[in-house]
Amino acid sequence: MMILDEIRENLMRLQDKKYRELQIKTIPSVAPDRIIGVRTPELRSYAKELSKREDIEEFLMDLPHKLFEEDQLHAFVLSGMKDYEECIRKLDAFLPFVDNWATCDQMSPKIFKKRRAEIKKKAMGWISSSDTYTIRFGIGMLMEHFLDEDFDPGCLEEVSKVRSGEYYVNMMTAWYFATALAKQYDAALPYIEERKLDTWTHNKAIQKAVESYRITPEQKVYLKTLKVKTRAPRP
């Protein structure tokens, strides 16, 4: 049996119909007929098995995938790759086909932790892309790798320049700045005080920061004063 047929057969065997209904509601950018309904832990486990296969390349080259769960498997296989250069090549080939927040956000190659200097440069390229989920992925990588011990204030500036009409880009930008406020408050605050983000993203970043347990009560009070009032739509 070819690996592609085998994968689809196994995914059907792992199907959870109730979970499928939940996913259809929470991942609206994916057509319902592409979703089988397989829980993430089972997909991660299956991806580990597939990554050991000599014929895994056949699956990784089969783009675009027919099923959402195949996209998930692809993301998890890439996340476990130990060869940085190969991972980057495969990632750049896959990103244009990512069409939802779940696959985008759950894809996080472990090898990136050892190659952060290179990843910063790659992420800057990703956030300048015209593809919604490539941009989102790039911002996500900057949030994951450069707000802690390898904090880089320059990343704040670059993310603040991102402008998009796409909800999933703006939400990730807001999430990034909310996280930055939680981890690097003094460096991130001027971007909110000076309103360097578009109004929706600015207000959403404040909302998410205020909801965080990592923001002090005093900081929350101040951040609320920085929210931009918007006009209610005319009836």
C-alpha positions as CSV (number, residue, x, y, z in Angstrom):
1,M,0.0,0.0,0.0
2,M,1.3,3.5,-0.9
3,I,2.0,5.8,2.0
4,L,-0.7,8.3,0.9
5,D,-3.4,5.6,0.9
6,E,-2.2,4.2,4.2
7,I,-2.3,7.6,5.9
8,R,-5.8,8.3,4.8
9,E,-6.9,4.9,5.9
10,N,-5.4,5.3,9.3
11,L,-6.8,8.8,9.7
12,M,-10.3,7.4,9.0
13,R,-9.7,4.8,11.6
14,L,-8.8,7.5,14.2
15,Q,-11.9,9.6,13.4
16,D,-13.9,11.2,16.2
17,K,-17.1,12.5,14.7
18,K,-18.0,14.7,17.7
19,Y,-14.6,16.2,17.6
20,R,-15.0,16.8,13.9
21,E,-18.1,19.0,14.6
22,L,-16.2,21.1,17.0
23,Q,-13.3,21.6,14.6
24,I,-15.6,22.6,11.8
25,K,-16.8,25.4,14.1
26,T,-13.4,26.5,15.4
27,I,-11.5,26.4,12.1
28,P,-13.8,28.2,9.7
29,S,-11.2,28.8,7.0
30,V,-11.1,25.0,6.2
31,A,-13.9,23.5,4.2
32,P,-15.9,21.0,6.3
33,D,-15.4,18.2,3.7
34,R,-11.6,18.5,4.4
35,I,-12.0,17.7,8.1
36,I,-12.2,14.1,9.3
37,G,-11.9,14.8,13.1
38,V,-8.8,13.4,14.6
39,R,-7.6,14.6,18.0
40,T,-4.2,16.4,18.2
41,P,-2.4,14.0,20.5
42,E,-3.2,11.1,18.1
43,L,-1.9,13.1,15.2
44,R,1.3,14.0,17.0
45,S,1.9,10.4,17.9
46,Y,1.2,9.2,14.3
47,A,3.5,11.9,12.9
48,K,6.3,10.5,15.0
49,E,5.8,7.1,13.4
50,L,5.6,8.6,9.9
51,S,8.8,10.6,10.4
52,K,10.8,7.3,10.6
53,R,9.5,6.1,7.3
54,E,11.8,6.0,4.3
55,D,8.9,6.9,2.0
56,I,7.8,10.0,4.1
57,E,9.1,12.3,1.3
58,E,6.3,11.1,-1.0
59,F,3.8,12.4,1.6
60,L,5.6,15.7,2.1
61,M,5.7,16.4,-1.6
62,D,2.0,15.7,-2.1
63,L,0.9,19.3,-1.9
64,P,-1.7,20.6,-1.5
65,H,-2.9,17.9,0.8
66,K,-6.6,16.8,0.5
67,L,-7.3,16.7,4.2
68,F,-6.8,19.1,7.1
69,E,-5.4,16.2,9.2
70,E,-2.8,15.7,6.5
71,D,-1.8,19.3,6.9
72,Q,-1.5,18.7,10.6
73,L,0.6,15.6,10.1
74,H,2.9,17.5,7.8
75,A,3.3,20.3,10.4
76,F,4.1,17.8,13.1
77,V,6.6,15.9,11.0
78,L,8.4,19.2,10.2
79,S,8.4,20.2,13.8
80,G,10.3,17.1,14.7
81,M,13.0,17.3,12.0
82,K,16.6,17.4,13.3
83,D,18.3,18.7,10.1
84,Y,17.9,22.5,10.1
85,E,18.5,23.1,6.4
86,E,16.2,20.3,5.4
87,C,13.5,21.6,7.8
88,I,13.7,25.1,6.3
89,R,13.4,23.8,2.7
90,K,10.4,21.7,3.6
91,L,8.9,24.5,5.6
92,D,9.2,27.1,2.8
93,A,7.6,24.6,0.4
94,F,4.7,23.9,2.8
95,L,3.9,27.4,4.2
96,P,2.1,28.7,1.0
97,F,-0.4,25.8,1.4
98,V,-1.2,26.4,5.1
99,D,-4.8,27.7,5.2
100,N,-5.8,27.8,8.9
101,W,-4.6,29.0,12.3
102,A,-4.4,25.6,13.9
103,T,-1.8,24.1,11.4
104,C,0.1,27.4,11.5
105,D,0.2,27.8,15.3
106,Q,0.9,24.1,16.1
107,M,3.9,24.0,13.8
108,S,7.0,24.8,15.8
109,P,10.3,23.0,14.7
110,K,12.3,22.1,17.8
111,I,15.6,22.6,15.9
112,F,14.9,26.4,15.8
113,K,16.0,26.7,19.4
114,K,19.5,25.9,18.3
115,R,19.5,28.2,15.3
116,R,17.9,31.4,16.6
117,A,20.2,33.7,14.7
118,E,19.2,32.2,11.4
119,I,15.6,32.0,12.4
120,K,15.4,35.7,13.2
121,K,16.4,36.5,9.6
122,K,14.0,33.9,8.2
123,A,11.1,35.3,10.3
124,M,11.7,38.8,9.0
125,G,11.2,37.3,5.5
126,W,8.1,35.5,6.5
127,I,6.4,38.5,8.0
128,S,6.9,40.4,4.8
129,S,5.1,37.7,2.8
130,S,1.8,38.2,1.0
131,D,0.5,34.9,2.4
132,T,-1.7,35.3,5.5
133,Y,-0.5,32.2,7.4
134,T,3.2,32.7,6.4
135,I,3.0,36.1,8.0
136,R,1.2,34.7,11.0
137,F,3.8,31.9,11.3
138,G,6.7,34.4,11.2
139,I,5.2,36.6,13.9
140,G,4.6,33.4,16.0
141,M,8.2,32.4,15.7
142,L,9.4,35.9,16.8
143,M,7.0,35.6,19.8
144,E,8.2,32.2,20.7
145,H,11.9,32.7,20.4
146,F,12.7,36.4,20.9
147,L,10.7,37.6,23.9
148,D,12.7,35.8,26.6
149,E,16.4,35.3,27.1
150,D,17.1,36.1,23.5
151,F,14.9,39.2,23.6
152,D,15.5,41.5,20.6
153,P,13.8,45.0,20.8
154,G,14.2,45.2,17.0
155,C,11.6,42.5,16.5
156,L,9.0,44.7,18.2
157,E,9.6,47.4,15.7
158,E,9.3,45.0,12.7
159,V,6.1,43.4,13.9
160,S,4.6,46.8,14.6
161,K,5.0,47.7,10.9
162,V,2.9,44.7,9.8
163,R,-0.3,45.9,8.2
164,S,-3.0,43.5,7.0
165,G,-6.7,43.3,6.3
166,E,-6.6,39.7,7.5
167,Y,-8.1,38.9,10.9
168,Y,-5.7,36.0,11.5
169,V,-2.6,38.2,10.9
170,N,-3.9,41.1,13.1
171,M,-4.9,38.7,15.9
172,M,-1.4,37.2,15.9
173,T,0.1,40.7,16.0
174,A,-2.1,41.6,19.0
175,W,-1.2,38.3,20.7
176,Y,2.5,39.1,20.1
177,F,2.3,42.5,21.7
178,A,0.2,41.3,24.6
179,T,2.9,38.7,25.2
180,A,5.6,41.3,24.8
181,L,3.8,43.4,27.5
182,A,3.8,40.4,29.8
183,K,7.4,39.6,29.3
184,Q,9.1,42.8,28.3
185,Y,6.8,45.5,29.6
186,D,9.1,48.5,29.5
187,A,10.2,47.8,25.9
188,A,6.7,47.0,24.6
189,L,4.8,49.8,26.3
190,P,5.9,52.7,24.0
191,Y,4.4,50.9,21.0
192,I,1.0,51.0,22.8
193,E,1.5,54.5,24.2
194,E,2.5,55.9,20.8
195,R,-0.3,53.9,19.0
196,K,2.1,52.3,16.5
197,L,-0.4,49.6,15.7
198,D,-3.7,49.9,13.7
199,T,-6.7,50.7,16.0
200,W,-8.2,47.2,16.0
201,T,-4.9,45.5,16.7
202,H,-4.0,48.1,19.3
203,N,-7.2,47.6,21.3
204,K,-7.0,43.8,20.9
205,A,-3.5,43.7,22.3
206,I,-4.6,45.7,25.3
207,Q,-7.6,43.4,25.8
208,K,-5.4,40.3,25.7
209,A,-2.8,41.9,28.0
210,V,-5.3,42.9,30.5
211,E,-6.6,39.3,30.6
212,S,-3.1,38.0,31.3
213,Y,-2.2,37.0,34.9
214,R,1.4,38.1,34.1
215,I,0.3,41.7,33.9
216,T,0.2,43.5,37.3
217,P,-3.1,45.1,38.5
218,E,-1.4,48.5,38.2
219,Q,-0.3,47.8,34.7
220,K,-3.8,46.7,33.7
221,V,-5.3,49.9,35.0
222,Y,-2.9,52.0,33.0
223,L,-3.3,49.9,29.8
224,K,-7.0,50.3,29.9
225,T,-6.5,54.1,29.7
226,L,-4.6,53.6,26.5
227,K,-7.5,51.9,24.7
228,V,-8.6,53.9,21.6
229,K,-12.3,54.7,21.5
230,T,-14.0,53.9,18.2
231,R,-17.2,55.2,16.8
232,A,-20.2,53.0,16.9
233,P,-21.5,52.1,13.5
234,R,-24.5,54.2,12.4
235,P,-27.9,52.4,12.5
